[in-house]
Amino acid sequence: MKKKVYIISHSHWDREWYLPYEQHHMLLVELMDDLLELFETDPDFNSFHLDGQTILLDDYLQVRPEKRDAIQKAIDDGKLRIGPFYILQDDFLISSESNVRNMLIGMEDSKKWGTPVKLGYFPDTFGNMGQAPQMMKKAGLEAAAFGRGVKPIGFDNEVLEQESYSSQYSEMWWKGPDQSEIFGLLFANWYSNGNEIPAEKEAAVKFWDQKLADVEQFASTGHLLMMNGVDHQPVQKDVTAAIKLANELYPEYEFIHSNFTDYLEAVQSDLPEDLGTVEGELTSQETDGWYTLANTSSARVYLKQWNTRVQRQLENIAEPLATMAYEVTGKYPHDELDYGWKTLMQNHPHDSICGCSVDEVHREMMPRFEKANEVGIYVANEAVRQLTEQFDTTVFPEGSFPFVVFNTNGLVKSGDAIVDIELQRKTFHEGWPAKIYRELEEVAKGDYHVIDKDGNVVSAVISEEDVRFDYDLPKDAFRIPYMERFVTVTMPVTDMAPYAWETYAVVAGKAEVADTNVLANEAGTVVENDLIKVEIAENGSLTVTDKATNVSVDNLAVFENVGDIANEYIFFQPQGDKAILSSDVKAEIKVLSNTAEKAVIELVHVLDIPVSADELLEKEQKMVVGFPSRKAQRSKETAPLAITTTVTVRSNSKKIDFETSLDNQMKDHRLRVLFPTGLVNVETHEADSIYEVVKRPNGVSASWKNPTNPQHQHAFANLHDDTYGVTVGNYGLNEYEVENNDTIAVTLLRAVGELGDWGYFPTPEAQCIGEYTFNYSVELHAEPATRYATYENTYTAQVPFTTKQVAIQSGTLAPSRQFIELEGEQFVPTALKRRKSDNHVILRGFNMADVERDLTIKKESVQPELLNLLEEKMDEAYPEKLGAYEIRTVGLGE
């Protein structure tokens, strides 16, 4: 039987990378123009795979709107193969929900045009998330194709029996942590193994002799895949002539111009019994470690921080509030939120969010972040306005100033709620701005305190009165500018229920101070509550003692600075470079705040560090010397780097919060904060990943050569044994490393000067010159079962309370309510939104644990329905139990 060679024409389309977006955009227009012409002139041309991302259709039609009908015809005729995603994302650097929205919006767009290709397409993703099999199956996709993450045994022509991730073929089964299994297709010879096929005899023989040998080395069947294209590749217009010649030259093979749908059907019908299985994350664990590209998680950290902010605003603030407000208005801002999500996701392709493009690319990303964020803010503000206009606040005394606190997290949250309270306003109709400002400023200052809806005094810090300008934008009138007299209330909230609101009021008069104790000593070197004791050494490092277990961990929060002479993709420390540590200098220690509720201690470290690499680095970059061969060192010239950190300890919490600020004027370096745990003989750790608390080995494979082992994270990383553990949380700091099996090292800043990869592309803005602020935390826990509470604390710290002042009024909404009741250990909600088709409530989340859990969801008399990830009803009864590692989408009809 002849072996069959399936040739699929495509072009992997990075929307922006080594060229700015608009230059790639113009090249895309040329490609699409050529394709539409080719579809009409070559009847033997089967089809073109449009890289699995529907945004390219929008990009083309933005320039060629008159081609919409031609595009529709090409799709209808099966010539242009589209979907199933909106963009080709980086799995690990965007949130769980962002990964789902990429599928939801991509599938919706695909179905508007026609039928999407039923293939999870990850050709150039920098590693593949462990939950991809479950996510693909729950989106109706039974197969995935990827270019990175798995190294088949045969690549080194040796058997690596000790490796846990291996496949003897380019085809394999891929199993997720929940045991979901899909067909996996590795582009073993990359997604360009059939690029630029010669249509001339001599060249064709040379080409096919090599290419057929390469593909057959790893193929498990006689169905051989040749990918005719590569990054930004123009379509090969004579590919059908080249295929005709190949059939003449190699009669023992059948060469056909094909597509993924036909190829997948053929190869999956003929798989051998000994097909291997890979499990969980595919992150090149079996390679030499240099090209995992995990260091992109620390390139241009400002992108990661902005991305976290906007994701939280859209998915954890705007959508839950809009979902609640629907019960008042009967309307949900689907279109506005889709626009916000699409704008954000334009920043999610791997070359964009990874920070590994030229400066112009990342400069253009910033307005997208800002635009998407403003959409989220607007949607949230509108929802809060709609809700609070219906609140009944008549329980509060006349003359008081009610306000509401929303917890839009899906978990119980503690922390500070901050709200500005207007005490008095004067509109511009009442006088000149300067005059009314002075009138308000001269009002006698008063004392105030906070009460709850039952009249109980609530602990809070209230600022001095101040005056400022503000304005209203009524829905039925012109804008109203005014001056207002106001105070800012900072109120500690403990264990507020998920998806709930509580109403309080500011009232005039002094409240009796119930507790005059403070948490910190006068020098700020000891901070203590009922749960922990924190001792701050002269060098600014922390020793934390858990009072329940009497476990102490010392030398925490030490800053480490080293040189970096690699690029946006990869960290490489100069040979012989020694780390500069904050533990070697004396810190300035100052008490900023000290009450019974909270102590805030300021630490200032000044590190003398090199201003850059030496002059040799630029020469090596221009010569395109590979980073492992570089001889550059750090400059002999040094300058002071001041690192200012606030350490916050609260009365009812074991979690210690840090905020570190600095003005980076140095180049070619990396700054990390180190948390040694004191744990010994620990072989694995856990981290927050995509719909998964993933367990990763602390050690590396036998084939690993990179002296570092960087990893991706979202909210936390954790090390623990059977007695105690340490969880290090973060906000927008996606890179960590477990060093020496006992230290969690979180990268704060990595400053480099070139893109890297296949040429010399200077990126001076990747040096990250300027002012930065970083937020992170540490929390000790006891035995392993208690670690999940610390994980939940890092999740809720990502999303602040939403607050709003309310008038004293009668209304239909109670001053206190929980929108949805959730009962289930280790269930972490990731979305509360409305379904576009019928506005039913959608709740989505996942099981952190590797065991089955009970889960109860209550919303009035509504019965929950089990949905897939596309939010379609599944034909099975709703299970009360939540499976190990399960991702669950629940529909709540009304």
Summary of the structure (lengths in Angstrom):
residues: 894
radius of gyration: 29.2
end to end distance: 58.7
largest distance: 97.5
contacts: 3118
relative contact order: 0.11
helix: 26%
strand: 33%
